[in-house]
Amino acid sequence: MHPNDVDRKRIERALAARKRYRYVSPDVRPSESGYWIQSPCCSRNVDRDGGVIDIARLEYQENRRAWRLYRKDHAECEWLLVGEFRSLGTLLDVLNHDPDRIFWQ
């Protein structure tokens, strides 16, 4: 079942290998069916004061046996589906690589 501490720790360890904003410490919190990631906004692109912002939401879809990854549209204050993945590892690769800076803004 999700959330669980094993996957939460796995996500925390994986985030250490991200490409962007490696000098801040993101927070991985359990949510209803997955995890919610927040981090200080060191670029000040989203929050001029450098406050904590939403980075991503991960949801496990039990009936589909798949993970969904969402990004936050800060201008519209809504979560947008990025994709669905068969494995948590693949999802974390997308989140960490982030070439278009849709997560780590």
N, C-alpha and C positions, 0 to 999 in steps of 0.2 A: 504494500500500500504506500501511497505517497501523500504527504511528505514523510520522509524517514531520515534519521541521522546519518546513515551510511551514504546515501546519495547527496545529502547536504554537504558532508565533508568532502566528497568527491568533487562537487562543484567548486567548493572553496579552494581545493588544491589546484584544480584546472585553471581557475581564474588567475592564479599566480603566473601563468604562462601567456597571458594576453599580450597583444601587441601595443595597445594604447593605455595611457594613464597607469603605468605600472607602479607609480609612486604613491597611489592612494589605496586605501584598504576597503574594498567593497564588502558589503554586508549581505549575507545570504539568509533569508528568512523563510520559514515555512508558510505556505498559503493553502487555500482549501484543497487544491488537487496538485500541488507542486511547490514551486519556489519563486521567490520575489527577490530581485537583486537591486540594491541601492548603493550609491557611492557618493562621496563628496565631489562636487563639480569644480575641479581644479582649473578647467579651461575658462570658466566663467561665461561660456557661450549660452548656457541654459539658465544659470542662476548667477547673477553678477556678484553676489556676496559669497559665492563658493559653498553654498549649503548642500545638503544631501538631496540627491535627485534619483528618480527611478531610472534604472538601466535596462532591465529585462524582466520578463515573466516567463517561467517555464511551467508547462502543465502536462501531466501525464494523462493520456486518453486511454483508460482501461479497455474500453470496448474496441478500440482500434489498435491497441498495443503499440502506441506511438507517442512521441513527445511533440508538443507544440511550443514554438518560440515566438514571443511577442516583444515588440519594441515600443517605447513610449513616444508618442507624438506630443511633445511638450507644448507646442503652440495650441493644439486642440484639446489637450488634456485627456487623451484617449490612448488605449492600447491597440496596436496594429499587428495582425498576424504576419510574421515573417516567413514561416514555413513549418512543415511537419516532418519529423525525422524518426526513423526506426530505432535509433539508438541515442542514448544520452551523450555518448562520446562524440558523435557526429554533430549534434546540436552545439556542444561546447566548442568544437572547432570553429563553427560559424561565428559564435559569440565572441570568441577570442581573436579571430583574425580580423573581422570587421573592417574591410578595406574602404567601405563607403561611409564609415563613422556614423552608422545609424544607432549604435548602442552607446559607444564611448565617445560622446560629443564634446 
